Amino acid sequence: MGRFRRQFYEELEREYRKEYGNEFTSDESFMAAYRKVKRIKGFYTHLKIYIIVNVIIIVASTNRGIFTDGIQASGLLEWHTYSTAFFWGIGLLAHGLSVFGSNIFFSDDWEQKKIKEFMDKEKSQKWE
C-alpha cells in the first residue's frame, strides 16, 4: 500500500473514531464498508465540482464581450472552451475507475446472474 493511501486510511480511521467512537472498531467489514463509502462520497464531490467549474467556463466563454458586443455563440465553437473539461474528464474517469473498479458494467457475479436469468426465462417458456 502506498504512503498516500495509508495516510488516507489513517485519516479516515481518525475521523471514524471521532464520529462513531469505538463502537464498531473491531469489525473489519464495517471499516472496509466505511472506507468504501468515503471513497464514493469523494468521487461524487469531485464530479459535482467538475460540473460546476465547467459550466462556469462555458458560460464565461459565451459572455466574454457581454457589455460591448452582447452574448456571442462563437465561444462555443472554440477548443479552449472544452479543453479543461476534456482533460479534467480523463482524470475524473481515472478517479471513477479507482473508486468503482474496472468492472463498472460487468460486476464479478454478472455472468452468474445472467445465466440464472436465461435459465429462468427458458424454464418459464416451456409448455408442460
A tleap script that builds the chain and sets N, CA, C and O, in Angstrom:
source leaprc.protein.ff14SB
mol = sequence {
  NMET GLY ARG PHE ARG ARG GLN PHE TYR GLU
  GLU LEU GLU ARG GLU TYR ARG LYS GLU TYR
  GLY ASN GLU PHE THR SER ASP GLU SER PHE
  MET ALA ALA TYR ARG LYS VAL LYS ARG ILE
  LYS GLY PHE TYR THR HIE LEU LYS ILE TYR
  ILE ILE VAL ASN VAL ILE ILE ILE VAL ALA
  SER THR ASN ARG GLY ILE PHE THR ASP GLY
  ILE GLN ALA SER GLY LEU LEU GLU TRP HIE
  THR TYR SER THR ALA PHE PHE TRP GLY ILE
  GLY LEU LEU ALA HIE GLY LEU SER VAL PHE
  GLY SER ASN ILE PHE PHE SER ASP ASP TRP
  GLU GLN LYS LYS ILE LYS GLU PHE MET ASP
  LYS GLU LYS SER GLN LYS TRP CGLU
}
set mol.1.N position { 0.854 -1.165 0.000 }
set mol.1.CA position { 0.000 0.000 0.000 }
set mol.1.C position { 0.901 1.229 0.000 }
set mol.1.O position { 1.891 1.283 0.730 }
set mol.2.N position { 0.557 2.200 -0.810 }
set mol.2.CA position { 1.360 3.404 -0.920 }
set mol.2.C position { 1.244 4.300 0.297 }
set mol.2.O position { 0.329 4.166 1.110 }
set mol.3.N position { 2.186 5.210 0.401 }
set mol.3.CA position { 2.237 6.112 1.543 }
set mol.3.C position { 0.996 6.995 1.617 }
set mol.3.O position { 0.439 7.183 2.699 }
set mol.4.N position { 0.557 7.535 0.491 }
set mol.4.CA position { -0.585 8.428 0.485 }
set mol.4.C position { -1.879 7.684 0.804 }
set mol.4.O position { -2.741 8.205 1.511 }
set mol.5.N position { -2.012 6.481 0.288 }
set mol.5.CA position { -3.209 5.703 0.586 }
set mol.5.C position { -3.252 5.319 2.063 }
set mol.5.O position { -4.318 5.337 2.678 }
set mol.6.N position { -2.107 4.974 2.631 }
set mol.6.CA position { -2.048 4.644 4.053 }
set mol.6.C position { -2.429 5.864 4.892 }
set mol.6.O position { -3.168 5.740 5.869 }
set mol.7.N position { -1.924 7.049 4.512 }
set mol.7.CA position { -2.292 8.267 5.228 }
set mol.7.C position { -3.781 8.544 5.089 }
set mol.7.O position { -4.426 8.986 6.039 }
set mol.8.N position { -4.324 8.285 3.907 }
set mol.8.CA position { -5.747 8.473 3.675 }
set mol.8.C position { -6.569 7.580 4.603 }
set mol.8.O position { -7.537 8.037 5.212 }
set mol.9.N position { -6.184 6.305 4.709 }
set mol.9.CA position { -6.925 5.384 5.568 }
set mol.9.C position { -6.752 5.720 7.042 }
set mol.9.O position { -7.688 5.559 7.825 }
set mol.10.N position { -5.576 6.181 7.427 }
set mol.10.CA position { -5.381 6.580 8.820 }
set mol.10.C position { -6.236 7.796 9.155 }
set mol.10.O position { -6.802 7.880 10.245 }
set mol.11.N position { -6.328 8.726 8.227 }
set mol.11.CA position { -7.173 9.894 8.435 }
set mol.11.C position { -8.643 9.486 8.517 }
set mol.11.O position { -9.389 10.005 9.347 }
set mol.12.N position { -9.054 8.560 7.659 }
set mol.12.CA position { -10.428 8.071 7.721 }
set mol.12.C position { -10.718 7.403 9.063 }
set mol.12.O position { -11.792 7.591 9.633 }
set mol.13.N position { -9.769 6.634 9.559 }
set mol.13.CA position { -9.971 5.956 10.835 }
set mol.13.C position { -10.093 6.966 11.972 }
set mol.13.O position { -10.937 6.801 12.852 }
set mol.14.N position { -9.262 8.011 11.966 }
set mol.14.CA position { -9.372 9.040 12.998 }
set mol.14.C position { -10.726 9.732 12.932 }
set mol.14.O position { -11.361 9.976 13.958 }
set mol.15.N position { -11.167 10.050 11.698 }
set mol.15.CA position { -12.467 10.687 11.509 }
set mol.15.C position { -13.592 9.765 11.962 }
set mol.15.O position { -14.557 10.203 12.587 }
set mol.16.N position { -13.456 8.492 11.641 }
set mol.16.CA position { -14.451 7.496 12.024 }
set mol.16.C position { -14.545 7.377 13.541 }
set mol.16.O position { -15.642 7.359 14.100 }
set mol.17.N position { -13.407 7.296 14.198 }
set mol.17.CA position { -13.403 7.172 15.664 }
set mol.17.C position { -13.993 8.412 16.318 }
set mol.17.O position { -14.677 8.315 17.338 }
set mol.18.N position { -13.731 9.573 15.735 }
set mol.18.CA position { -14.282 10.807 16.284 }
set mol.18.C position { -15.802 10.817 16.153 }
set mol.18.O position { -16.507 11.278 17.051 }
set mol.19.N position { -16.303 10.302 15.019 }
set mol.19.CA position { -17.735 10.342 14.758 }
set mol.19.C position { -18.498 9.210 15.453 }
set mol.19.O position { -19.584 9.434 15.989 }
set mol.20.N position { -17.934 7.993 15.447 }
set mol.20.CA position { -18.653 6.834 15.957 }
set mol.20.C position { -18.082 6.269 17.255 }
set mol.20.O position { -18.700 5.387 17.852 }
set mol.21.N position { -16.946 6.738 17.704 }
set mol.21.CA position { -16.334 6.185 18.905 }
set mol.21.C position { -15.735 4.818 18.614 }
set mol.21.O position { -15.379 4.526 17.472 }
set mol.22.N position { -15.623 3.991 19.624 }
set mol.22.CA position { -15.029 2.660 19.475 }
set mol.22.C position { -16.080 1.575 19.341 }
set mol.22.O position { -15.802 0.405 19.606 }
set mol.23.N position { -17.283 1.948 18.934 }
set mol.23.CA position { -18.396 1.000 18.893 }
set mol.23.C position { -18.146 -0.164 17.937 }
set mol.23.O position { -18.368 -1.317 18.308 }
set mol.24.N position { -17.688 0.114 16.713 }
set mol.24.CA position { -17.517 -0.934 15.715 }
set mol.24.C position { -16.060 -1.106 15.280 }
set mol.24.O position { -15.810 -1.696 14.230 }
set mol.25.N position { -15.113 -0.619 16.040 }
set mol.25.CA position { -13.733 -0.593 15.568 }
set mol.25.C position { -13.150 -1.975 15.331 }
set mol.25.O position { -12.250 -2.113 14.502 }
set mol.26.N position { -13.622 -2.996 16.019 }
set mol.26.CA position { -13.063 -4.331 15.818 }
set mol.26.C position { -13.659 -5.024 14.599 }
set mol.26.O position { -13.131 -6.043 14.152 }
set mol.27.N position { -14.745 -4.493 14.056 }
set mol.27.CA position { -15.418 -5.106 12.916 }
set mol.27.C position { -14.742 -4.649 11.622 }
set mol.27.O position { -14.967 -3.531 11.160 }
set mol.28.N position { -13.918 -5.514 11.047 }
set mol.28.CA position { -13.169 -5.167 9.832 }
set mol.28.C position { -14.083 -4.923 8.637 }
set mol.28.O position { -13.808 -4.046 7.817 }
set mol.29.N position { -15.166 -5.687 8.530 }
set mol.29.CA position { -16.058 -5.494 7.392 }
set mol.29.C position { -16.735 -4.130 7.465 }
set mol.29.O position { -16.967 -3.496 6.437 }
set mol.30.N position { -17.050 -3.679 8.673 }
set mol.30.CA position { -17.649 -2.354 8.814 }
set mol.30.C position { -16.645 -1.272 8.424 }
set mol.30.O position { -17.000 -0.303 7.752 }
set mol.31.N position { -15.393 -1.440 8.846 }
set mol.31.CA position { -14.375 -0.452 8.498 }
set mol.31.C position { -14.135 -0.421 6.983 }
set mol.31.O position { -13.941 0.651 6.411 }
set mol.32.N position { -14.148 -1.578 6.342 }
set mol.32.CA position { -13.970 -1.625 4.892 }
set mol.32.C position { -15.133 -0.931 4.186 }
set mol.32.O position { -14.932 -0.194 3.220 }
set mol.33.N position { -16.341 -1.170 4.672 }
set mol.33.CA position { -17.514 -0.521 4.087 }
set mol.33.C position { -17.463 0.987 4.317 }
set mol.33.O position { -17.826 1.768 3.437 }
set mol.34.N position { -17.016 1.389 5.491 }
set mol.34.CA position { -16.897 2.815 5.804 }
set mol.34.C position { -15.905 3.490 4.861 }
set mol.34.O position { -16.168 4.582 4.357 }
set mol.35.N position { -14.764 2.841 4.622 }
set mol.35.CA position { -13.773 3.385 3.696 }
set mol.35.C position { -14.340 3.493 2.283 }
set mol.35.O position { -14.118 4.489 1.594 }
set mol.36.N position { -15.069 2.470 1.857 }
set mol.36.CA position { -15.651 2.465 0.516 }
set mol.36.C position { -16.657 3.607 0.357 }
set mol.36.O position { -16.682 4.283 -0.672 }
set mol.37.N position { -17.480 3.814 1.379 }
set mol.37.CA position { -18.468 4.898 1.327 }
set mol.37.C position { -17.768 6.251 1.254 }
set mol.37.O position { -18.196 7.131 0.507 }
set mol.38.N position { -16.705 6.423 2.016 }
set mol.38.CA position { -15.955 7.679 1.978 }
set mol.38.C position { -15.331 7.911 0.598 }
set mol.38.O position { -15.308 9.043 0.114 }
set mol.39.N position { -14.830 6.859 -0.032 }
set mol.39.CA position { -14.243 6.999 -1.366 }
set mol.39.C position { -15.317 7.341 -2.396 }
set mol.39.O position { -15.080 8.159 -3.285 }
set mol.40.N position { -16.482 6.731 -2.288 }
set mol.40.CA position { -17.584 7.038 -3.209 }
set mol.40.C position { -18.035 8.484 -3.015 }
set mol.40.O position { -18.285 9.199 -3.985 }
set mol.41.N position { -18.136 8.907 -1.756 }
set mol.41.CA position { -18.521 10.288 -1.468 }
set mol.41.C position { -17.499 11.259 -2.045 }
set mol.41.O position { -17.874 12.307 -2.572 }
set mol.42.N position { -16.220 10.927 -1.953 }
set mol.42.CA position { -15.175 11.766 -2.531 }
set mol.42.C position { -15.298 11.868 -4.038 }
set mol.42.O position { -15.079 12.934 -4.612 }
set mol.43.N position { -15.651 10.758 -4.685 }
set mol.43.CA position { -15.828 10.785 -6.132 }
set mol.43.C position { -16.995 11.681 -6.524 }
set mol.43.O position { -16.873 12.475 -7.457 }
set mol.44.N position { -18.122 11.568 -5.829 }
set mol.44.CA position { -19.277 12.397 -6.174 }
set mol.44.C position { -19.018 13.878 -5.897 }
set mol.44.O position { -19.543 14.740 -6.602 }
set mol.45.N position { -18.219 14.176 -4.887 }
set mol.45.CA position { -17.822 15.562 -4.650 }
set mol.45.C position { -16.967 16.064 -5.806 }
set mol.45.O position { -17.150 17.188 -6.272 }
set mol.46.N position { -16.040 15.239 -6.269 }
set mol.46.CA position { -15.197 15.565 -7.413 }
set mol.46.C position { -16.067 15.809 -8.655 }
set mol.46.O position { -15.838 16.765 -9.397 }
set mol.47.N position { -17.054 14.950 -8.876 }
set mol.47.CA position { -17.946 15.091 -10.026 }
set mol.47.C position { -18.744 16.394 -9.948 }
set mol.47.O position { -18.914 17.085 -10.952 }
set mol.48.N position { -19.227 16.722 -8.758 }
set mol.48.CA position { -20.012 17.950 -8.573 }
set mol.48.C position { -19.155 19.185 -8.888 }
set mol.48.O position { -19.616 20.094 -9.578 }
set mol.49.N position { -17.930 19.222 -8.396 }
set mol.49.CA position { -17.038 20.350 -8.659 }
set mol.49.C position { -16.699 20.426 -10.147 }
set mol.49.O position { -16.626 21.516 -10.714 }
set mol.50.N position { -16.494 19.277 -10.776 }
set mol.50.CA position { -16.218 19.215 -12.217 }
set mol.50.C position { -17.353 19.856 -13.012 }
set mol.50.O position { -17.105 20.654 -13.916 }
set mol.51.N position { -18.575 19.515 -12.684 }
set mol.51.CA position { -19.729 20.057 -13.418 }
set mol.51.C position { -19.846 21.557 -13.198 }
set mol.51.O position { -20.029 22.308 -14.156 }
set mol.52.N position { -19.742 22.005 -11.950 }
set mol.52.CA position { -19.893 23.431 -11.646 }
set mol.52.C position { -18.827 24.259 -12.353 }
set mol.52.O position { -19.148 25.261 -12.992 }
set mol.53.N position { -17.575 23.859 -12.247 }
set mol.53.CA position { -16.480 24.628 -12.849 }
set mol.53.C position { -16.605 24.664 -14.366 }
set mol.53.O position { -16.387 25.712 -14.973 }
set mol.54.N position { -16.949 23.554 -14.984 }
set mol.54.CA position { -17.032 23.539 -16.444 }
set mol.54.C position { -18.236 24.308 -16.961 }
set mol.54.O position { -18.173 24.887 -18.045 }
set mol.55.N position { -19.326 24.327 -16.217 }
set mol.55.CA position { -20.464 25.171 -16.611 }
set mol.55.C position { -20.057 26.639 -16.544 }
set mol.55.O position { -20.400 27.422 -17.430 }
set mol.56.N position { -19.329 27.010 -15.499 }
set mol.56.CA position { -18.860 28.398 -15.389 }
set mol.56.C position { -17.936 28.753 -16.550 }
set mol.56.O position { -18.038 29.846 -17.107 }
set mol.57.N position { -17.044 27.851 -16.918 }
set mol.57.CA position { -16.124 28.111 -18.033 }
set mol.57.C position { -16.886 28.283 -19.341 }
set mol.57.O position { -16.571 29.181 -20.122 }
set mol.58.N position { -17.871 27.447 -19.589 }
set mol.58.CA position { -18.646 27.542 -20.841 }
set mol.58.C position { -19.473 28.821 -20.873 }
set mol.58.O position { -19.533 29.495 -21.901 }
set mol.59.N position { -20.109 29.160 -19.757 }
set mol.59.CA position { -20.896 30.395 -19.707 }
set mol.59.C position { -19.989 31.608 -19.870 }
set mol.59.O position { -20.340 32.555 -20.574 }
set mol.60.N position { -18.821 31.586 -19.222 }
set mol.60.CA position { -17.894 32.710 -19.334 }
set mol.60.C position { -17.372 32.865 -20.760 }
set mol.60.O position { -17.132 33.986 -21.207 }
set mol.61.N position { -17.194 31.774 -21.470 }
set mol.61.CA position { -16.678 31.886 -22.840 }
set mol.61.C position { -17.730 32.456 -23.790 }
set mol.61.O position { -17.373 33.047 -24.809 }
set mol.62.N position { -18.988 32.297 -23.486 }
set mol.62.CA position { -20.031 32.896 -24.333 }
set mol.62.C position { -20.297 34.348 -23.958 }
set mol.62.O position { -20.832 35.107 -24.765 }
set mol.63.N position { -19.928 34.739 -22.744 }
set mol.63.CA position { -20.222 36.092 -22.278 }
set mol.63.C position { -18.977 36.968 -22.199 }
set mol.63.O position { -18.935 37.898 -21.394 }
set mol.64.N position { -17.981 36.697 -22.999 }
set mol.64.CA position { -16.735 37.455 -22.925 }
set mol.64.C position { -16.947 38.938 -23.186 }
set mol.64.O position { -16.414 39.766 -22.447 }
set mol.65.N position { -17.687 39.289 -24.183 }
set mol.65.CA position { -17.898 40.698 -24.533 }
set mol.65.C position { -19.329 41.120 -24.295 }
set mol.65.O position { -19.894 41.855 -25.106 }
set mol.66.N position { -19.923 40.683 -23.220 }
set mol.66.CA position { -21.346 40.937 -22.993 }
set mol.66.C position { -21.664 42.427 -22.886 }
set mol.66.O position { -22.758 42.850 -23.261 }
set mol.67.N position { -20.725 43.228 -22.382 }
set mol.67.CA position { -21.006 44.654 -22.215 }
set mol.67.C position { -20.769 45.447 -23.500 }
set mol.67.O position { -21.274 46.561 -23.643 }
set mol.68.N position { -20.007 44.881 -24.429 }
set mol.68.CA position { -19.732 45.594 -25.677 }
set mol.68.C position { -20.467 44.986 -26.866 }
set mol.68.O position { -21.074 45.710 -27.656 }
set mol.69.N position { -20.417 43.683 -26.998 }
set mol.69.CA position { -20.979 43.043 -28.189 }
set mol.69.C position { -22.219 42.199 -27.896 }
set mol.69.O position { -22.875 41.744 -28.833 }
set mol.70.N position { -22.552 41.983 -26.654 }
set mol.70.CA position { -23.653 41.084 -26.323 }
set mol.70.C position { -23.141 39.656 -26.213 }
set mol.70.O position { -21.933 39.421 -26.231 }
set mol.71.N position { -24.048 38.718 -26.101 }
set mol.71.CA position { -23.664 37.311 -25.973 }
set mol.71.C position { -23.223 36.783 -27.326 }
set mol.71.O position { -23.910 36.965 -28.332 }
set mol.72.N position { -22.060 36.121 -27.342 }
set mol.72.CA position { -21.516 35.588 -28.583 }
set mol.72.C position { -21.495 34.072 -28.518 }
set mol.72.O position { -20.938 33.489 -27.588 }
set mol.73.N position { -22.092 33.452 -29.490 }
set mol.73.CA position { -22.098 31.987 -29.549 }
set mol.73.C position { -20.805 31.453 -30.140 }
set mol.73.O position { -20.580 30.242 -30.126 }
set mol.74.N position { -19.943 32.332 -30.662 }
set mol.74.CA position { -18.703 31.850 -31.276 }
set mol.74.C position { -17.777 31.218 -30.246 }
set mol.74.O position { -16.939 30.392 -30.607 }
set mol.75.N position { -17.906 31.586 -28.971 }
set mol.75.CA position { -17.087 30.992 -27.930 }
set mol.75.C position { -17.382 29.520 -27.730 }
set mol.75.O position { -16.549 28.784 -27.202 }
set mol.76.N position { -18.552 29.087 -28.144 }
set mol.76.CA position { -18.922 27.678 -28.002 }
set mol.76.C position { -18.219 26.785 -29.015 }
set mol.76.O position { -18.153 25.570 -28.831 }
set mol.77.N position { -17.697 27.375 -30.074 }
set mol.77.CA position { -17.067 26.589 -31.123 }
set mol.77.C position { -15.552 26.524 -30.996 }
set mol.77.O position { -14.895 25.932 -31.852 }
set mol.78.N position { -14.982 27.113 -29.956 }
set mol.78.CA position { -13.535 27.157 -29.807 }
set mol.78.C position { -13.057 26.026 -28.899 }
set mol.78.O position { -13.741 25.627 -27.956 }
set mol.79.N position { -11.859 25.519 -29.212 }
set mol.79.CA position { -11.309 24.372 -28.493 }
set mol.79.C position { -11.048 24.679 -27.021 }
set mol.79.O position { -11.316 23.838 -26.164 }
set mol.80.N position { -10.534 25.856 -26.715 }
set mol.80.CA position { -10.157 26.150 -25.334 }
set mol.80.C position { -11.360 26.185 -24.398 }
set mol.80.O position { -11.200 26.090 -23.181 }
set mol.81.N position { -12.553 26.320 -24.950 }
set mol.81.CA position { -13.758 26.272 -24.121 }
set mol.81.C position { -13.934 24.888 -23.509 }
set mol.81.O position { -14.368 24.766 -22.363 }
set mol.82.N position { -13.604 23.860 -24.254 }
set mol.82.CA position { -13.840 22.492 -23.800 }
set mol.82.C position { -12.578 21.746 -23.393 }
set mol.82.O position { -12.663 20.612 -22.924 }
set mol.83.N position { -11.407 22.357 -23.562 }
set mol.83.CA position { -10.165 21.646 -23.253 }
set mol.83.C position { -10.053 21.295 -21.776 }
set mol.83.O position { -9.589 20.206 -21.438 }
set mol.84.N position { -10.468 22.195 -20.892 }
set mol.84.CA position { -10.432 21.898 -19.460 }
set mol.84.C position { -11.346 20.725 -19.140 }
set mol.84.O position { -10.963 19.813 -18.408 }
set mol.85.N position { -12.548 20.751 -19.685 }
set mol.85.CA position { -13.494 19.664 -19.435 }
set mol.85.C position { -12.964 18.336 -19.965 }
set mol.85.O position { -13.155 17.293 -19.340 }
set mol.86.N position { -12.303 18.377 -21.111 }
set mol.86.CA position { -11.777 17.152 -21.713 }
set mol.86.C position { -10.679 16.524 -20.853 }
set mol.86.O position { -10.756 15.349 -20.497 }
set mol.87.N position { -9.660 17.315 -20.524 }
set mol.87.CA position { -8.531 16.760 -19.779 }
set mol.87.C position { -8.894 16.446 -18.331 }
set mol.87.O position { -8.433 15.446 -17.779 }
set mol.88.N position { -9.713 17.286 -17.717 }
set mol.88.CA position { -10.173 17.010 -16.364 }
set mol.88.C position { -11.089 15.786 -16.369 }
set mol.88.O position { -11.114 15.016 -15.410 }
set mol.89.N position { -11.840 15.615 -17.455 }
set mol.89.CA position { -12.704 14.442 -17.591 }
set mol.89.C position { -11.921 13.144 -17.613 }
set mol.89.O position { -12.381 12.125 -17.096 }
set mol.90.N position { -10.727 13.178 -18.217 }
set mol.90.CA position { -9.863 11.993 -18.198 }
set mol.90.C position { -9.460 11.671 -16.762 }
set mol.90.O position { -9.474 10.509 -16.356 }
set mol.91.N position { -9.104 12.695 -15.997 }
set mol.91.CA position { -8.765 12.494 -14.588 }
set mol.91.C position { -9.949 12.012 -13.783 }
set mol.91.O position { -9.802 11.161 -12.906 }
set mol.92.N position { -11.132 12.552 -14.075 }
set mol.92.CA position { -12.348 12.125 -13.383 }
set mol.92.C position { -12.673 10.672 -13.706 }
set mol.92.O position { -13.115 9.926 -12.832 }
set mol.93.N position { -12.461 10.270 -14.938 }
set mol.93.CA position { -12.669 8.877 -15.326 }
set mol.93.C position { -11.721 7.957 -14.563 }
set mol.93.O position { -12.124 6.893 -14.092 }
set mol.94.N position { -10.465 8.370 -14.444 }
set mol.94.CA position { -9.493 7.578 -13.684 }
set mol.94.C position { -9.904 7.490 -12.212 }
set mol.94.O position { -9.772 6.437 -11.587 }
set mol.95.N position { -10.397 8.593 -11.667 }
set mol.95.CA position { -10.864 8.585 -10.277 }
set mol.95.C position { -12.051 7.625 -10.127 }
set mol.95.O position { -12.114 6.860 -9.165 }
set mol.96.N position { -12.973 7.667 -11.063 }
set mol.96.CA position { -14.130 6.768 -11.016 }
set mol.96.C position { -13.729 5.309 -11.104 }
set mol.96.O position { -14.283 4.462 -10.403 }
set mol.97.N position { -12.761 5.014 -11.970 }
set mol.97.CA position { -12.288 3.632 -12.086 }
set mol.97.C position { -11.589 3.174 -10.810 }
set mol.97.O position { -11.690 2.005 -10.438 }
set mol.98.N position { -10.881 4.082 -10.135 }
set mol.98.CA position { -10.215 3.699 -8.893 }
set mol.98.C position { -11.217 3.468 -7.773 }
set mol.98.O position { -10.971 2.658 -6.879 }
set mol.99.N position { -12.337 4.167 -7.810 }
set mol.99.CA position { -13.353 4.006 -6.756 }
set mol.99.C position { -14.255 2.809 -7.034 }
set mol.99.O position { -14.466 1.969 -6.158 }
set mol.100.N position { -14.781 2.731 -8.239 }
set mol.100.CA position { -15.757 1.692 -8.562 }
set mol.100.C position { -15.134 0.447 -9.163 }
set mol.100.O position { -15.811 -0.571 -9.307 }
set mol.101.N position { -13.878 0.507 -9.512 }
set mol.101.CA position { -13.218 -0.637 -10.120 }
set mol.101.C position { -13.430 -0.638 -11.611 }
set mol.101.O position { -14.221 0.141 -12.143 }
set mol.102.N position { -12.724 -1.513 -12.274 }
set mol.102.CA position { -12.836 -1.567 -13.731 }
set mol.102.C position { -14.076 -2.336 -14.184 }
set mol.102.O position { -14.401 -2.349 -15.371 }
set mol.103.N position { -14.759 -2.968 -13.252 }
set mol.103.CA position { -15.962 -3.744 -13.589 }
set mol.103.C position { -17.228 -2.954 -13.289 }
set mol.103.O position { -18.116 -3.440 -12.590 }
set mol.104.N position { -17.313 -1.733 -13.818 }
set mol.104.CA position { -18.480 -0.899 -13.557 }
set mol.104.C position { -19.729 -1.531 -14.174 }
set mol.104.O position { -20.776 -1.609 -13.532 }
set mol.105.N position { -19.610 -1.973 -15.401 }
set mol.105.CA position { -20.773 -2.506 -16.098 }
set mol.105.C position { -20.950 -4.004 -15.866 }
set mol.105.O position { -22.079 -4.490 -15.800 }
set mol.106.N position { -19.865 -4.725 -15.745 }
set mol.106.CA position { -19.924 -6.167 -15.550 }
set mol.106.C position { -19.283 -6.497 -14.211 }
set mol.106.O position { -18.062 -6.626 -14.114 }
set mol.107.N position { -20.101 -6.634 -13.190 }
set mol.107.CA position { -19.568 -6.940 -11.866 }
set mol.107.C position { -19.083 -8.391 -11.829 }
set mol.107.O position { -19.224 -9.134 -12.801 }
set mol.108.N position { -18.510 -8.775 -10.689 }
set mol.108.CA position { -17.943 -10.116 -10.563 }
set mol.108.C position { -18.991 -11.213 -10.745 }
set mol.108.O position { -18.701 -12.259 -11.326 }
set mol.109.N position { -20.190 -10.982 -10.258 }
set mol.109.CA position { -21.220 -12.016 -10.346 }
set mol.109.C position { -22.208 -11.757 -11.488 }
set mol.109.O position { -23.290 -12.344 -11.513 }
set mol.110.N position { -21.845 -10.885 -12.430 }
set mol.110.CA position { -22.736 -10.565 -13.537 }
set mol.110.C position { -23.035 -11.793 -14.395 }
set mol.110.O position { -24.184 -12.027 -14.771 }
set mol.111.N position { -21.996 -12.581 -14.706 }
set mol.111.CA position { -22.194 -13.769 -15.541 }
set mol.111.C position { -23.160 -14.746 -14.877 }
set mol.111.O position { -24.052 -15.283 -15.534 }
set mol.112.N position { -22.987 -14.974 -13.593 }
set mol.112.CA position { -23.861 -15.907 -12.887 }
set mol.112.C position { -25.304 -15.415 -12.883 }
set mol.112.O position { -26.230 -16.208 -13.053 }
set mol.113.N position { -25.501 -14.114 -12.691 }
set mol.113.CA position { -26.862 -13.563 -12.702 }
set mol.113.C position { -27.511 -13.726 -14.077 }
set mol.113.O position { -28.688 -14.074 -14.176 }
set mol.114.N position { -26.744 -13.474 -15.130 }
set mol.114.CA position { -27.289 -13.591 -16.487 }
set mol.114.C position { -27.619 -15.042 -16.837 }
set mol.114.O position { -28.649 -15.312 -17.454 }
set mol.115.N position { -26.762 -15.962 -16.452 }
set mol.115.CA position { -27.026 -17.381 -16.711 }
set mol.115.C position { -28.307 -17.799 -16.004 }
set mol.115.O position { -29.152 -18.479 -16.587 }
set mol.116.N position { -28.449 -17.392 -14.748 }
set mol.116.CA position { -29.652 -17.740 -13.983 }
set mol.116.C position { -30.884 -17.100 -14.620 }
set mol.116.O position { -31.939 -17.729 -14.698 }
set mol.117.N position { -30.753 -15.856 -15.074 }
set mol.117.CA position { -31.871 -15.166 -15.709 }
set mol.117.C position { -32.318 -15.900 -16.972 }
set mol.117.O position { -33.513 -16.108 -17.179 }
set mol.118.N position { -31.356 -16.296 -17.822 }
set mol.118.CA position { -31.709 -17.015 -19.045 }
set mol.118.C position { -32.300 -18.389 -18.751 }
set mol.118.O position { -33.216 -18.832 -19.443 }
set mol.119.N position { -31.779 -19.065 -17.727 }
set mol.119.CA position { -32.327 -20.378 -17.374 }
set mol.119.C position { -33.757 -20.242 -16.857 }
set mol.119.O position { -34.616 -21.055 -17.197 }
set mol.120.N position { -34.021 -19.222 -16.039 }
set mol.120.CA position { -35.371 -18.992 -15.535 }
set mol.120.C position { -36.323 -18.618 -16.663 }
set mol.120.O position { -37.477 -19.045 -16.678 }
set mol.121.N position { -35.836 -17.822 -17.603 }
set mol.121.CA position { -36.660 -17.414 -18.738 }
set mol.121.C position { -37.012 -18.622 -19.604 }
set mol.121.O position { -38.155 -18.777 -20.034 }
set mol.122.N position { -36.023 -19.469 -19.853 }
set mol.122.CA position { -36.257 -20.671 -20.658 }
set mol.122.C position { -37.223 -21.620 -19.951 }
set mol.122.O position { -38.080 -22.231 -20.590 }
set mol.123.N position { -37.085 -21.737 -18.667 }
set mol.123.CA position { -37.935 -22.632 -17.875 }
set mol.123.C position { -39.391 -22.145 -17.907 }
set mol.123.O position { -40.315 -22.956 -17.962 }
set mol.124.N position { -39.591 -20.832 -17.874 }
set mol.124.CA position { -40.946 -20.294 -17.870 }
set mol.124.C position { -41.591 -20.353 -19.253 }
set mol.124.O position { -42.817 -20.298 -19.346 }
set mol.125.N position { -40.816 -20.462 -20.323 }
set mol.125.CA position { -41.354 -20.522 -21.668 }
set mol.125.C position { -41.747 -21.920 -22.112 }
set mol.125.O position { -42.441 -22.072 -23.116 }
set mol.126.N position { -41.322 -22.933 -21.392 }
set mol.126.CA position { -41.645 -24.299 -21.792 }
set mol.126.C position { -43.109 -24.611 -21.504 }
set mol.126.O position { -43.671 -24.186 -20.495 }
set mol.127.N position { -43.713 -25.375 -22.434 }
set mol.127.CA position { -45.080 -25.824 -22.252 }
set mol.127.C position { -45.061 -27.186 -21.600 }
set mol.127.O position { -44.418 -28.117 -22.085 }
set mol.128.N position { -45.751 -27.287 -20.528 }
set mol.128.CA position { -45.772 -28.582 -19.871 }
set mol.128.C position { -47.153 -29.176 -19.860 }
set mol.128.O position { -47.349 -30.274 -19.340 }
savepdb mol mol.pdb
quit
